[in-house]
Amino acid sequence: MGMCLPCLGGAVDEVVVTPDPETRRRHLAEAAEKRKKETNYRGVKNPEAVERKKKKQEEIEKQAMSTSTSGGGGLKWQVG
């Protein structure tokens, strides 16, 4: 008969002490961020390149919006 119950001795060294709630929360938040990042870039070889392209596209859209609203030019309707 082996030692199958922790109260019989020997298993005292194997008891895992749980960290305080703040440390645990921090670790859980870090793990959640890591999972979120992995999910967002699933199947992407170079996530940094994707971020650069996304930022560049946003800048282009921002410029297009600012020039179209302030310029006043563009297409004009003619009824005739």
Residue, then its C-alpha position, 0 to 999 in steps of 0.5 A: m500500500g502506497m501513500c495515496l493520501p496527502c495526510l499520510g506524509g510525503a505529499v507535504d512538499e507537493v502542495v502548491v501555494t496559491p498566489d495572492p489575488e492581485t498577483r493572480r489577477r495580473h497573471l490572468a490578465e497577461a494570459a488573456e492578452k496573449r491569447k487575444k494577440e494569438t487569436n488576432y494573428r492566427g495564420v499570419k506570418n509577420p504580424e508587425a507587417v500587418e500592423r504597419k499596413k493597417k496604420k498606413q491604410e488608416e492614414i490614407e483614409k484620414q487624408a482622403m477624408s480631410t481633403s474631400t471635406s475641406g477641398g469642396g471640389g470633386l464631382k458636381w451635379q448638373v440638372g439639365 
